[in-house]
Amino acid sequence: DDGVFRAWCGRRLQELASGAHGLLVMRREVAPLVLEAARLAEGAATGRAMSLPEAGEVALSLVPTHYRRILNDAVGYRRGANTSNYWGPFERKTDAQQVIHHLVRAVAGSGR
């Protein structure tokens, strides 16, 4: 059922956002979390299920320009890129936490 799936995605996204406070400094930890948040946001907003990289690309239109960097970095990592868009891990962590919270707000504000 579409409504059940969308509600589950919304709840899971909020749970993910409330738990995104740990170390989260390594790219291998941040990328999957950011992409899962993007996938859950898309599922909650539209009812569509999609791959992690596809969700990251779709989420680019949901976030301010500044946060596109973390999404591009996460998609690149998922696709095997060796280089990061970040010099150090702490800026990546902050952007990851902020983009996840932005996606929660975007879904809540979408009224869908």
Gaussian input, Z-matrix of N, CA and C with variables (Angstrom, degrees):
# hf/3-21g

backbone

0 1
 N
 C     1     B1
 C     2     B2     1     A1
 N     3     B3     2     A2     1     D1
 C     4     B4     3     A3     2     D2
 C     5     B5     4     A4     3     D3
 N     6     B6     5     A5     4     D4
 C     7     B7     6     A6     5     D5
 C     8     B8     7     A7     6     D6
 N     9     B9     8     A8     7     D7
 C    10    B10     9     A9     8     D8
 C    11    B11    10    A10     9     D9
 N    12    B12    11    A11    10    D10
 C    13    B13    12    A12    11    D11
 C    14    B14    13    A13    12    D12
 N    15    B15    14    A14    13    D13
 C    16    B16    15    A15    14    D14
 C    17    B17    16    A16    15    D15
 N    18    B18    17    A17    16    D16
 C    19    B19    18    A18    17    D17
 C    20    B20    19    A19    18    D18
 N    21    B21    20    A20    19    D19
 C    22    B22    21    A21    20    D20
 C    23    B23    22    A22    21    D21
 N    24    B24    23    A23    22    D22
 C    25    B25    24    A24    23    D23
 C    26    B26    25    A25    24    D24
 N    27    B27    26    A26    25    D25
 C    28    B28    27    A27    26    D26
 C    29    B29    28    A28    27    D27
 N    30    B30    29    A29    28    D28
 C    31    B31    30    A30    29    D29
 C    32    B32    31    A31    30    D30
 N    33    B33    32    A32    31    D31
 C    34    B34    33    A33    32    D32
 C    35    B35    34    A34    33    D33
 N    36    B36    35    A35    34    D34
 C    37    B37    36    A36    35    D35
 C    38    B38    37    A37    36    D36
 N    39    B39    38    A38    37    D37
 C    40    B40    39    A39    38    D38
 C    41    B41    40    A40    39    D39
 N    42    B42    41    A41    40    D40
 C    43    B43    42    A42    41    D41
 C    44    B44    43    A43    42    D42
 N    45    B45    44    A44    43    D43
 C    46    B46    45    A45    44    D44
 C    47    B47    46    A46    45    D45
 N    48    B48    47    A47    46    D46
 C    49    B49    48    A48    47    D47
 C    50    B50    49    A49    48    D48
 N    51    B51    50    A50    49    D49
 C    52    B52    51    A51    50    D50
 C    53    B53    52    A52    51    D51
 N    54    B54    53    A53    52    D52
 C    55    B55    54    A54    53    D53
 C    56    B56    55    A55    54    D54
 N    57    B57    56    A56    55    D55
 C    58    B58    57    A57    56    D56
 C    59    B59    58    A58    57    D57
 N    60    B60    59    A59    58    D58
 C    61    B61    60    A60    59    D59
 C    62    B62    61    A61    60    D60
 N    63    B63    62    A62    61    D61
 C    64    B64    63    A63    62    D62
 C    65    B65    64    A64    63    D63
 N    66    B66    65    A65    64    D64
 C    67    B67    66    A66    65    D65
 C    68    B68    67    A67    66    D66
 N    69    B69    68    A68    67    D67
 C    70    B70    69    A69    68    D68
 C    71    B71    70    A70    69    D69
 N    72    B72    71    A71    70    D70
 C    73    B73    72    A72    71    D71
 C    74    B74    73    A73    72    D72
 N    75    B75    74    A74    73    D73
 C    76    B76    75    A75    74    D74
 C    77    B77    76    A76    75    D75
 N    78    B78    77    A77    76    D76
 C    79    B79    78    A78    77    D77
 C    80    B80    79    A79    78    D78
 N    81    B81    80    A80    79    D79
 C    82    B82    81    A81    80    D80
 C    83    B83    82    A82    81    D81
 N    84    B84    83    A83    82    D82
 C    85    B85    84    A84    83    D83
 C    86    B86    85    A85    84    D84
 N    87    B87    86    A86    85    D85
 C    88    B88    87    A87    86    D86
 C    89    B89    88    A88    87    D87
 N    90    B90    89    A89    88    D88
 C    91    B91    90    A90    89    D89
 C    92    B92    91    A91    90    D90
 N    93    B93    92    A92    91    D91
 C    94    B94    93    A93    92    D92
 C    95    B95    94    A94    93    D93
 N    96    B96    95    A95    94    D94
 C    97    B97    96    A96    95    D95
 C    98    B98    97    A97    96    D96
 N    99    B99    98    A98    97    D97
 C   100   B100    99    A99    98    D98
 C   101   B101   100   A100    99    D99
 N   102   B102   101   A101   100   D100
 C   103   B103   102   A102   101   D101
 C   104   B104   103   A103   102   D102
 N   105   B105   104   A104   103   D103
 C   106   B106   105   A105   104   D104
 C   107   B107   106   A106   105   D105
 N   108   B108   107   A107   106   D106
 C   109   B109   108   A108   107   D107
 C   110   B110   109   A109   108   D108
 N   111   B111   110   A110   109   D109
 C   112   B112   111   A111   110   D110
 C   113   B113   112   A112   111   D111
 N   114   B114   113   A113   112   D112
 C   115   B115   114   A114   113   D113
 C   116   B116   115   A115   114   D114
 N   117   B117   116   A116   115   D115
 C   118   B118   117   A117   116   D116
 C   119   B119   118   A118   117   D117
 N   120   B120   119   A119   118   D118
 C   121   B121   120   A120   119   D119
 C   122   B122   121   A121   120   D120
 N   123   B123   122   A122   121   D121
 C   124   B124   123   A123   122   D122
 C   125   B125   124   A124   123   D123
 N   126   B126   125   A125   124   D124
 C   127   B127   126   A126   125   D125
 C   128   B128   127   A127   126   D126
 N   129   B129   128   A128   127   D127
 C   130   B130   129   A129   128   D128
 C   131   B131   130   A130   129   D129
 N   132   B132   131   A131   130   D130
 C   133   B133   132   A132   131   D131
 C   134   B134   133   A133   132   D132
 N   135   B135   134   A134   133   D133
 C   136   B136   135   A135   134   D134
 C   137   B137   136   A136   135   D135
 N   138   B138   137   A137   136   D136
 C   139   B139   138   A138   137   D137
 C   140   B140   139   A139   138   D138
 N   141   B141   140   A140   139   D139
 C   142   B142   141   A141   140   D140
 C   143   B143   142   A142   141   D141
 N   144   B144   143   A143   142   D142
 C   145   B145   144   A144   143   D143
 C   146   B146   145   A145   144   D144
 N   147   B147   146   A146   145   D145
 C   148   B148   147   A147   146   D146
 C   149   B149   148   A148   147   D147
 N   150   B150   149   A149   148   D148
 C   151   B151   150   A150   149   D149
 C   152   B152   151   A151   150   D150
 N   153   B153   152   A152   151   D151
 C   154   B154   153   A153   152   D152
 C   155   B155   154   A154   153   D153
 N   156   B156   155   A155   154   D154
 C   157   B157   156   A156   155   D155
 C   158   B158   157   A157   156   D156
 N   159   B159   158   A158   157   D157
 C   160   B160   159   A159   158   D158
 C   161   B161   160   A160   159   D159
 N   162   B162   161   A161   160   D160
 C   163   B163   162   A162   161   D161
 C   164   B164   163   A163   162   D162
 N   165   B165   164   A164   163   D163
 C   166   B166   165   A165   164   D164
 C   167   B167   166   A166   165   D165
 N   168   B168   167   A167   166   D166
 C   169   B169   168   A168   167   D167
 C   170   B170   169   A169   168   D168
 N   171   B171   170   A170   169   D169
 C   172   B172   171   A171   170   D170
 C   173   B173   172   A172   171   D171
 N   174   B174   173   A173   172   D172
 C   175   B175   174   A174   173   D173
 C   176   B176   175   A175   174   D174
 N   177   B177   176   A176   175   D175
 C   178   B178   177   A177   176   D176
 C   179   B179   178   A178   177   D177
 N   180   B180   179   A179   178   D178
 C   181   B181   180   A180   179   D179
 C   182   B182   181   A181   180   D180
 N   183   B183   182   A182   181   D181
 C   184   B184   183   A183   182   D182
 C   185   B185   184   A184   183   D183
 N   186   B186   185   A185   184   D184
 C   187   B187   186   A186   185   D185
 C   188   B188   187   A187   186   D186
 N   189   B189   188   A188   187   D187
 C   190   B190   189   A189   188   D188
 C   191   B191   190   A190   189   D189
 N   192   B192   191   A191   190   D190
 C   193   B193   192   A192   191   D191
 C   194   B194   193   A193   192   D192
 N   195   B195   194   A194   193   D193
 C   196   B196   195   A195   194   D194
 C   197   B197   196   A196   195   D195
 N   198   B198   197   A197   196   D196
 C   199   B199   198   A198   197   D197
 C   200   B200   199   A199   198   D198
 N   201   B201   200   A200   199   D199
 C   202   B202   201   A201   200   D200
 C   203   B203   202   A202   201   D201
 N   204   B204   203   A203   202   D202
 C   205   B205   204   A204   203   D203
 C   206   B206   205   A205   204   D204
 N   207   B207   206   A206   205   D205
 C   208   B208   207   A207   206   D206
 C   209   B209   208   A208   207   D207
 N   210   B210   209   A209   208   D208
 C   211   B211   210   A210   209   D209
 C   212   B212   211   A211   210   D210
 N   213   B213   212   A212   211   D211
 C   214   B214   213   A213   212   D212
 C   215   B215   214   A214   213   D213
 N   216   B216   215   A215   214   D214
 C   217   B217   216   A216   215   D215
 C   218   B218   217   A217   216   D216
 N   219   B219   218   A218   217   D217
 C   220   B220   219   A219   218   D218
 C   221   B221   220   A220   219   D219
 N   222   B222   221   A221   220   D220
 C   223   B223   222   A222   221   D221
 C   224   B224   223   A223   222   D222
 N   225   B225   224   A224   223   D223
 C   226   B226   225   A225   224   D224
 C   227   B227   226   A226   225   D225
 N   228   B228   227   A227   226   D226
 C   229   B229   228   A228   227   D227
 C   230   B230   229   A229   228   D228
 N   231   B231   230   A230   229   D229
 C   232   B232   231   A231   230   D230
 C   233   B233   232   A232   231   D231
 N   234   B234   233   A233   232   D232
 C   235   B235   234   A234   233   D233
 C   236   B236   235   A235   234   D234
 N   237   B237   236   A236   235   D235
 C   238   B238   237   A237   236   D236
 C   239   B239   238   A238   237   D237
 N   240   B240   239   A239   238   D238
 C   241   B241   240   A240   239   D239
 C   242   B242   241   A241   240   D240
 N   243   B243   242   A242   241   D241
 C   244   B244   243   A243   242   D242
 C   245   B245   244   A244   243   D243
 N   246   B246   245   A245   244   D244
 C   247   B247   246   A246   245   D245
 C   248   B248   247   A247   246   D246
 N   249   B249   248   A248   247   D247
 C   250   B250   249   A249   248   D248
 C   251   B251   250   A250   249   D249
 N   252   B252   251   A251   250   D250
 C   253   B253   252   A252   251   D251
 C   254   B254   253   A253   252   D252
 N   255   B255   254   A254   253   D253
 C   256   B256   255   A255   254   D254
 C   257   B257   256   A256   255   D255
 N   258   B258   257   A257   256   D256
 C   259   B259   258   A258   257   D257
 C   260   B260   259   A259   258   D258
 N   261   B261   260   A260   259   D259
 C   262   B262   261   A261   260   D260
 C   263   B263   262   A262   261   D261
 N   264   B264   263   A263   262   D262
 C   265   B265   264   A264   263   D263
 C   266   B266   265   A265   264   D264
 N   267   B267   266   A266   265   D265
 C   268   B268   267   A267   266   D266
 C   269   B269   268   A268   267   D267
 N   270   B270   269   A269   268   D268
 C   271   B271   270   A270   269   D269
 C   272   B272   271   A271   270   D270
 N   273   B273   272   A272   271   D271
 C   274   B274   273   A273   272   D272
 C   275   B275   274   A274   273   D273
 N   276   B276   275   A275   274   D274
 C   277   B277   276   A276   275   D275
 C   278   B278   277   A277   276   D276
 N   279   B279   278   A278   277   D277
 C   280   B280   279   A279   278   D278
 C   281   B281   280   A280   279   D279
 N   282   B282   281   A281   280   D280
 C   283   B283   282   A282   281   D281
 C   284   B284   283   A283   282   D282
 N   285   B285   284   A284   283   D283
 C   286   B286   285   A285   284   D284
 C   287   B287   286   A286   285   D285
 N   288   B288   287   A287   286   D286
 C   289   B289   288   A288   287   D287
 C   290   B290   289   A289   288   D288
 N   291   B291   290   A290   289   D289
 C   292   B292   291   A291   290   D290
 C   293   B293   292   A292   291   D291
 N   294   B294   293   A293   292   D292
 C   295   B295   294   A294   293   D293
 C   296   B296   295   A295   294   D294
 N   297   B297   296   A296   295   D295
 C   298   B298   297   A297   296   D296
 C   299   B299   298   A298   297   D297
 N   300   B300   299   A299   298   D298
 C   301   B301   300   A300   299   D299
 C   302   B302   301   A301   300   D300
 N   303   B303   302   A302   301   D301
 C   304   B304   303   A303   302   D302
 C   305   B305   304   A304   303   D303
 N   306   B306   305   A305   304   D304
 C   307   B307   306   A306   305   D305
 C   308   B308   307   A307   306   D306
 N   309   B309   308   A308   307   D307
 C   310   B310   309   A309   308   D308
 C   311   B311   310   A310   309   D309
 N   312   B312   311   A311   310   D310
 C   313   B313   312   A312   311   D311
 C   314   B314   313   A313   312   D312
 N   315   B315   314   A314   313   D313
 C   316   B316   315   A315   314   D314
 C   317   B317   316   A316   315   D315
 N   318   B318   317   A317   316   D316
 C   319   B319   318   A318   317   D317
 C   320   B320   319   A319   318   D318
 N   321   B321   320   A320   319   D319
 C   322   B322   321   A321   320   D320
 C   323   B323   322   A322   321   D321
 N   324   B324   323   A323   322   D322
 C   325   B325   324   A324   323   D323
 C   326   B326   325   A325   324   D324
 N   327   B327   326   A326   325   D325
 C   328   B328   327   A327   326   D326
 C   329   B329   328   A328   327   D327
 N   330   B330   329   A329   328   D328
 C   331   B331   330   A330   329   D329
 C   332   B332   331   A331   330   D330
 N   333   B333   332   A332   331   D331
 C   334   B334   333   A333   332   D332
 C   335   B335   334   A334   333   D333

   B1=1.4434
   B2=1.5414
   B3=1.3098
   B4=1.4658
   B5=1.5258
   B6=1.3167
   B7=1.4658
   B8=1.5199
   B9=1.3216
   B10=1.4609
   B11=1.5231
   B12=1.3318
   B13=1.4696
   B14=1.5256
   B15=1.3150
   B16=1.4584
   B17=1.5241
   B18=1.3171
   B19=1.4628
   B20=1.5270
   B21=1.3300
   B22=1.4626
   B23=1.5323
   B24=1.3326
   B25=1.4725
   B26=1.5169
   B27=1.3202
   B28=1.4628
   B29=1.5217
   B30=1.3374
   B31=1.4701
   B32=1.5232
   B33=1.3072
   B34=1.4698
   B35=1.5314
   B36=1.3293
   B37=1.4643
   B38=1.5272
   B39=1.3092
   B40=1.4644
   B41=1.5262
   B42=1.3341
   B43=1.4659
   B44=1.5255
   B45=1.3153
   B46=1.4663
   B47=1.5318
   B48=1.3224
   B49=1.4649
   B50=1.5222
   B51=1.3117
   B52=1.4653
   B53=1.5252
   B54=1.3227
   B55=1.4598
   B56=1.5113
   B57=1.3209
   B58=1.4697
   B59=1.5210
   B60=1.3283
   B61=1.4639
   B62=1.5240
   B63=1.3118
   B64=1.4608
   B65=1.5183
   B66=1.3010
   B67=1.4612
   B68=1.5245
   B69=1.3093
   B70=1.4656
   B71=1.5238
   B72=1.2849
   B73=1.4534
   B74=1.5230
   B75=1.3049
   B76=1.4596
   B77=1.5317
   B78=1.2937
   B79=1.4595
   B80=1.5244
   B81=1.3083
   B82=1.4688
   B83=1.5309
   B84=1.3247
   B85=1.4585
   B86=1.5195
   B87=1.3088
   B88=1.4548
   B89=1.5264
   B90=1.3158
   B91=1.4663
   B92=1.5285
   B93=1.3303
   B94=1.4661
   B95=1.5253
   B96=1.3212
   B97=1.4548
   B98=1.5307
   B99=1.3202
   B100=1.4650
   B101=1.5245
   B102=1.3160
   B103=1.4695
   B104=1.5272
   B105=1.3130
   B106=1.4732
   B107=1.5234
   B108=1.3188
   B109=1.4703
   B110=1.5237
   B111=1.3252
   B112=1.4694
   B113=1.5224
   B114=1.3240
   B115=1.4690
   B116=1.5285
   B117=1.3189
   B118=1.4644
   B119=1.5278
   B120=1.3185
   B121=1.4671
   B122=1.5174
   B123=1.3072
   B124=1.4660
   B125=1.5221
   B126=1.3276
   B127=1.4604
   B128=1.5148
   B129=1.3250
   B130=1.4645
   B131=1.5257
   B132=1.3160
   B133=1.4590
   B134=1.5239
   B135=1.3322
   B136=1.4694
   B137=1.5222
   B138=1.3259
   B139=1.4576
   B140=1.5151
   B141=1.3180
   B142=1.4658
   B143=1.5222
   B144=1.3255
   B145=1.4596
   B146=1.5203
   B147=1.3263
   B148=1.4647
   B149=1.5182
   B150=1.3186
   B151=1.4604
   B152=1.5263
   B153=1.3157
   B154=1.4667
   B155=1.5297
   B156=1.3461
   B157=1.4704
   B158=1.5319
   B159=1.3343
   B160=1.4636
   B161=1.5301
   B162=1.3173
   B163=1.4633
   B164=1.5254
   B165=1.3374
   B166=1.4605
   B167=1.5050
   B168=1.3286
   B169=1.4650
   B170=1.5267
   B171=1.3267
   B172=1.4609
   B173=1.5295
   B174=1.3225
   B175=1.4653
   B176=1.5242
   B177=1.3150
   B178=1.4680
   B179=1.5231
   B180=1.3274
   B181=1.4669
   B182=1.5322
   B183=1.3277
   B184=1.4662
   B185=1.5185
   B186=1.3200
   B187=1.4627
   B188=1.5279
   B189=1.3312
   B190=1.4661
   B191=1.5334
   B192=1.2868
   B193=1.4599
   B194=1.5238
   B195=1.3157
   B196=1.4629
   B197=1.5251
   B198=1.3373
   B199=1.4608
   B200=1.5211
   B201=1.2922
   B202=1.4716
   B203=1.5256
   B204=1.2921
   B205=1.4657
   B206=1.5260
   B207=1.3322
   B208=1.4561
   B209=1.5207
   B210=1.3220
   B211=1.4664
   B212=1.5254
   B213=1.3262
   B214=1.4732
   B215=1.5268
   B216=1.3238
   B217=1.4545
   B218=1.5298
   B219=1.3260
   B220=1.4653
   B221=1.5312
   B222=1.3250
   B223=1.4695
   B224=1.5229
   B225=1.3218
   B226=1.4593
   B227=1.5162
   B228=1.3211
   B229=1.4666
   B230=1.5257
   B231=1.3129
   B232=1.4743
   B233=1.5377
   B234=1.3123
   B235=1.4714
   B236=1.5216
   B237=1.3225
   B238=1.4573
   B239=1.5118
   B240=1.3251
   B241=1.4632
   B242=1.5262
   B243=1.3075
   B244=1.4696
   B245=1.5213
   B246=1.3031
   B247=1.4614
   B248=1.5208
   B249=1.3127
   B250=1.4572
   B251=1.5225
   B252=1.3223
   B253=1.4597
   B254=1.5252
   B255=1.3276
   B256=1.4642
   B257=1.5182
   B258=1.3131
   B259=1.4511
   B260=1.5238
   B261=1.3243
   B262=1.4584
   B263=1.5147
   B264=1.3190
   B265=1.4580
   B266=1.5250
   B267=1.3150
   B268=1.4580
   B269=1.5215
   B270=1.3104
   B271=1.4629
   B272=1.5273
   B273=1.3266
   B274=1.4624
   B275=1.5263
   B276=1.3287
   B277=1.4651
   B278=1.5272
   B279=1.3153
   B280=1.4617
   B281=1.5198
   B282=1.3249
   B283=1.4653
   B284=1.5241
   B285=1.3217
   B286=1.4601
   B287=1.5236
   B288=1.3162
   B289=1.4609
   B290=1.5193
   B291=1.3228
   B292=1.4592
   B293=1.5313
   B294=1.3228
   B295=1.4687
   B296=1.5233
   B297=1.3157
   B298=1.4608
   B299=1.5270
   B300=1.3237
   B301=1.4638
   B302=1.5267
   B303=1.3154
   B304=1.4683
   B305=1.5340
   B306=1.3244
   B307=1.4672
   B308=1.5325
   B309=1.3222
   B310=1.4711
   B311=1.5249
   B312=1.3296
   B313=1.4653
   B314=1.5342
   B315=1.3387
   B316=1.4665
   B317=1.5166
   B318=1.3144
   B319=1.4734
   B320=1.5246
   B321=1.3357
   B322=1.4616
   B323=1.5254
   B324=1.3209
   B325=1.4616
   B326=1.5175
   B327=1.3287
   B328=1.4646
   B329=1.5214
   B330=1.3403
   B331=1.4524
   B332=1.5165
   B333=1.3225
   B334=1.4645
   B335=1.4961
   A1=108.32
   A2=115.98
   A3=122.10
   A4=112.09
   A5=116.78
   A6=120.54
   A7=112.87
   A8=116.09
   A9=120.41
   A10=110.34
   A11=116.15
   A12=120.57
   A13=110.76
   A14=116.58
   A15=120.47
   A16=111.49
   A17=116.87
   A18=120.42
   A19=110.65
   A20=116.52
   A21=120.01
   A22=110.35
   A23=116.48
   A24=120.01
   A25=110.91
   A26=116.98
   A27=120.36
   A28=112.63
   A29=116.03
   A30=119.60
   A31=111.19
   A32=115.98
   A33=120.44
   A34=110.61
   A35=117.66
   A36=121.32
   A37=110.33
   A38=117.47
   A39=120.24
   A40=111.26
   A41=116.86
   A42=120.44
   A43=110.60
   A44=115.81
   A45=120.56
   A46=109.80
   A47=116.71
   A48=120.86
   A49=111.27
   A50=117.50
   A51=119.36
   A52=111.42
   A53=118.05
   A54=121.19
   A55=114.45
   A56=118.08
   A57=121.69
   A58=111.39
   A59=116.35
   A60=119.36
   A61=112.77
   A62=117.42
   A63=121.18
   A64=112.07
   A65=116.30
   A66=121.09
   A67=112.31
   A68=118.34
   A69=122.82
   A70=114.04
   A71=118.81
   A72=118.51
   A73=112.91
   A74=117.01
   A75=119.24
   A76=109.77
   A77=115.46
   A78=121.11
   A79=111.22
   A80=116.93
   A81=120.36
   A82=111.89
   A83=118.13
   A84=122.07
   A85=111.87
   A86=116.75
   A87=121.67
   A88=111.61
   A89=117.55
   A90=121.07
   A91=113.01
   A92=119.62
   A93=118.26
   A94=113.21
   A95=117.11
   A96=121.20
   A97=110.80
   A98=116.30
   A99=120.95
   A100=110.11
   A101=116.93
   A102=119.91
   A103=111.48
   A104=117.35
   A105=119.79
   A106=110.23
   A107=117.48
   A108=120.61
   A109=110.43
   A110=116.67
   A111=120.57
   A112=110.56
   A113=116.88
   A114=120.72
   A115=110.14
   A116=117.37
   A117=120.23
   A118=111.54
   A119=117.80
   A120=121.15
   A121=110.53
   A122=116.78
   A123=120.49
   A124=110.62
   A125=117.26
   A126=120.57
   A127=111.98
   A128=117.16
   A129=121.00
   A130=111.56
   A131=116.87
   A132=120.75
   A133=113.19
   A134=116.86
   A135=119.31
   A136=114.75
   A137=116.69
   A138=119.33
   A139=113.89
   A140=117.08
   A141=121.39
   A142=110.76
   A143=115.38
   A144=121.32
   A145=107.21
   A146=117.35
   A147=120.34
   A148=110.55
   A149=114.77
   A150=120.55
   A151=109.93
   A152=115.85
   A153=120.19
   A154=112.34
   A155=119.80
   A156=118.63
   A157=112.92
   A158=116.72
   A159=119.66
   A160=110.12
   A161=116.78
   A162=120.62
   A163=111.20
   A164=116.93
   A165=120.33
   A166=112.26
   A167=116.55
   A168=120.11
   A169=111.43
   A170=117.17
   A171=120.65
   A172=110.49
   A173=116.87
   A174=120.95
   A175=112.47
   A176=117.74
   A177=119.68
   A178=111.73
   A179=116.34
   A180=119.42
   A181=112.26
   A182=117.51
   A183=121.10
   A184=113.59
   A185=117.04
   A186=119.55
   A187=110.92
   A188=116.78
   A189=120.27
   A190=111.00
   A191=116.19
   A192=123.04
   A193=112.63
   A194=117.62
   A195=121.15
   A196=111.68
   A197=118.05
   A198=121.27
   A199=113.49
   A200=117.52
   A201=119.64
   A202=110.55
   A203=116.26
   A204=120.95
   A205=111.54
   A206=117.79
   A207=120.50
   A208=110.71
   A209=117.60
   A210=120.07
   A211=110.84
   A212=116.81
   A213=120.13
   A214=111.22
   A215=116.91
   A216=121.16
   A217=110.61
   A218=116.71
   A219=121.04
   A220=111.28
   A221=117.20
   A222=120.15
   A223=109.94
   A224=116.82
   A225=120.35
   A226=112.01
   A227=116.35
   A228=120.41
   A229=110.47
   A230=115.74
   A231=120.49
   A232=110.93
   A233=116.14
   A234=120.76
   A235=112.71
   A236=117.09
   A237=120.28
   A238=116.97
   A239=117.99
   A240=120.21
   A241=110.29
   A242=116.15
   A243=120.82
   A244=112.91
   A245=117.05
   A246=120.16
   A247=110.10
   A248=115.34
   A249=121.90
   A250=109.77
   A251=115.51
   A252=121.68
   A253=111.30
   A254=116.39
   A255=121.55
   A256=110.52
   A257=115.14
   A258=120.44
   A259=110.36
   A260=115.97
   A261=119.78
   A262=111.81
   A263=116.48
   A264=120.66
   A265=115.56
   A266=118.48
   A267=119.09
   A268=112.46
   A269=117.20
   A270=120.07
   A271=109.45
   A272=117.02
   A273=121.71
   A274=110.03
   A275=116.45
   A276=121.15
   A277=110.68
   A278=116.66
   A279=120.98
   A280=111.07
   A281=117.13
   A282=120.33
   A283=111.31
   A284=117.50
   A285=120.73
   A286=110.54
   A287=116.59
   A288=119.93
   A289=111.13
   A290=116.34
   A291=119.58
   A292=112.40
   A293=117.44
   A294=118.62
   A295=110.58
   A296=117.90
   A297=120.23
   A298=110.03
   A299=117.45
   A300=120.38
   A301=111.08
   A302=117.44
   A303=120.40
   A304=110.43
   A305=117.13
   A306=120.19
   A307=111.07
   A308=117.80
   A309=120.90
   A310=109.58
   A311=116.46
   A312=120.70
   A313=111.35
   A314=117.07
   A315=120.55
   A316=111.09
   A317=116.57
   A318=120.34
   A319=110.15
   A320=117.01
   A321=120.33
   A322=111.05
   A323=116.74
   A324=121.21
   A325=114.13
   A326=116.90
   A327=118.92
   A328=112.31
   A329=116.61
   A330=120.18
   A331=113.72
   A332=116.22
   A333=118.65
   A334=110.93
   D1=131.33
   D2=-176.82
   D3=-60.66
   D4=-43.70
   D5=-179.00
   D6=-64.42
   D7=-38.66
   D8=178.99
   D9=-66.97
   D10=-43.16
   D11=178.88
   D12=-62.35
   D13=-46.07
   D14=-178.93
   D15=-63.44
   D16=-41.14
   D17=178.39
   D18=-65.40
   D19=-41.17
   D20=178.71
   D21=-62.58
   D22=-44.07
   D23=178.84
   D24=-60.60
   D25=-42.71
   D26=179.32
   D27=-62.44
   D28=-44.08
   D29=178.12
   D30=-65.03
   D31=-43.81
   D32=-178.62
   D33=-65.07
   D34=-37.79
   D35=177.43
   D36=-62.93
   D37=-43.24
   D38=178.59
   D39=-65.28
   D40=-38.87
   D41=176.59
   D42=-63.42
   D43=-43.18
   D44=179.86
   D45=-61.98
   D46=-43.67
   D47=-179.15
   D48=-65.13
   D49=-38.18
   D50=-178.52
   D51=-72.61
   D52=-20.75
   D53=-179.96
   D54=-98.85
   D55=0.53
   D56=-175.94
   D57=-86.22
   D58=59.03
   D59=-178.76
   D60=-128.90
   D61=1.83
   D62=-177.39
   D63=-72.97
   D64=-153.89
   D65=-177.80
   D66=-62.17
   D67=-56.25
   D68=174.87
   D69=42.82
   D70=43.00
   D71=-178.46
   D72=-103.70
   D73=-23.45
   D74=-178.36
   D75=-87.43
   D76=141.12
   D77=-177.66
   D78=-57.58
   D79=-36.51
   D80=-178.61
   D81=-66.53
   D82=-20.33
   D83=176.39
   D84=-91.52
   D85=-34.67
   D86=-175.11
   D87=-76.77
   D88=-45.37
   D89=-174.35
   D90=-56.83
   D91=-51.00
   D92=179.86
   D93=-62.39
   D94=-35.38
   D95=-179.65
   D96=-66.05
   D97=-45.30
   D98=179.71
   D99=-63.78
   D100=-43.93
   D101=-178.25
   D102=-69.73
   D103=-35.71
   D104=176.05
   D105=-64.93
   D106=-39.55
   D107=176.27
   D108=-61.80
   D109=-41.87
   D110=178.31
   D111=-63.44
   D112=-42.29
   D113=-179.60
   D114=-65.43
   D115=-43.32
   D116=179.25
   D117=-66.60
   D118=-37.18
   D119=177.68
   D120=-63.00
   D121=-44.27
   D122=178.59
   D123=-65.26
   D124=-41.81
   D125=177.67
   D126=-62.35
   D127=-41.93
   D128=179.91
   D129=-68.79
   D130=-36.87
   D131=-176.37
   D132=-79.35
   D133=-37.79
   D134=-171.92
   D135=-123.03
   D136=-15.47
   D137=-175.87
   D138=82.88
   D139=5.83
   D140=179.76
   D141=-88.21
   D142=137.06
   D143=172.01
   D144=-101.11
   D145=136.31
   D146=-177.52
   D147=-150.02
   D148=169.40
   D149=178.72
   D150=-69.83
   D151=162.90
   D152=178.50
   D153=-61.01
   D154=-50.51
   D155=179.92
   D156=-61.80
   D157=-40.10
   D158=178.90
   D159=-62.55
   D160=-42.46
   D161=179.01
   D162=-62.25
   D163=-40.00
   D164=177.31
   D165=-61.84
   D166=-39.71
   D167=179.17
   D168=-69.77
   D169=-40.21
   D170=178.47
   D171=-65.26
   D172=-38.12
   D173=-178.11
   D174=-66.50
   D175=-17.63
   D176=178.31
   D177=-55.68
   D178=-31.25
   D179=-179.24
   D180=-81.90
   D181=-10.01
   D182=-178.02
   D183=-94.89
   D184=-12.10
   D185=-172.19
   D186=-118.91
   D187=154.99
   D188=174.41
   D189=-61.18
   D190=158.22
   D191=-176.35
   D192=-51.39
   D193=-41.28
   D194=-177.60
   D195=-56.71
   D196=-37.48
   D197=-175.87
   D198=-83.96
   D199=-6.18
   D200=177.12
   D201=-65.89
   D202=-25.66
   D203=179.56
   D204=-61.13
   D205=-45.44
   D206=-179.09
   D207=-68.95
   D208=-36.77
   D209=177.92
   D210=-66.68
   D211=-44.75
   D212=177.40
   D213=-61.78
   D214=-39.43
   D215=178.45
   D216=-64.03
   D217=-43.44
   D218=-179.21
   D219=-66.58
   D220=-43.31
   D221=178.01
   D222=-63.63
   D223=-43.16
   D224=178.48
   D225=-60.22
   D226=-43.78
   D227=178.86
   D228=-62.17
   D229=-43.96
   D230=-179.98
   D231=-61.18
   D232=-32.35
   D233=-178.61
   D234=-91.39
   D235=4.42
   D236=172.88
   D237=100.41
   D238=9.70
   D239=178.71
   D240=-65.78
   D241=135.64
   D242=179.73
   D243=-88.84
   D244=-22.00
   D245=-178.61
   D246=-99.39
   D247=148.60
   D248=-178.18
   D249=-108.35
   D250=159.77
   D251=173.51
   D252=-85.06
   D253=1.93
   D254=-176.49
   D255=-119.90
   D256=141.54
   D257=177.33
   D258=-76.71
   D259=-41.64
   D260=-177.94
   D261=-134.77
   D262=168.57
   D263=-172.67
   D264=-77.21
   D265=-24.58
   D266=-172.34
   D267=-75.37
   D268=-35.42
   D269=175.07
   D270=-66.37
   D271=-39.18
   D272=177.20
   D273=-60.29
   D274=-44.56
   D275=-179.77
   D276=-60.07
   D277=-47.62
   D278=-179.53
   D279=-61.47
   D280=-46.71
   D281=178.93
   D282=-62.79
   D283=-38.83
   D284=179.01
   D285=-62.07
   D286=-47.88
   D287=179.56
   D288=-61.78
   D289=-42.43
   D290=-177.73
   D291=-69.35
   D292=-39.16
   D293=-179.70
   D294=-69.25
   D295=-35.61
   D296=177.21
   D297=-63.28
   D298=-44.79
   D299=178.52
   D300=-66.57
   D301=-34.67
   D302=176.44
   D303=-64.39
   D304=-41.07
   D305=178.64
   D306=-63.79
   D307=-37.90
   D308=175.93
   D309=-60.00
   D310=-47.07
   D311=-179.81
   D312=-65.29
   D313=-38.36
   D314=179.84
   D315=-63.29
   D316=-42.20
   D317=178.68
   D318=-67.75
   D319=-43.75
   D320=-179.78
   D321=-63.30
   D322=-35.46
   D323=-179.14
   D324=-83.40
   D325=-9.13
   D326=-177.41
   D327=-75.24
   D328=-22.09
   D329=179.04
   D330=68.58
   D331=15.73
   D332=-179.14
   D333=-92.04

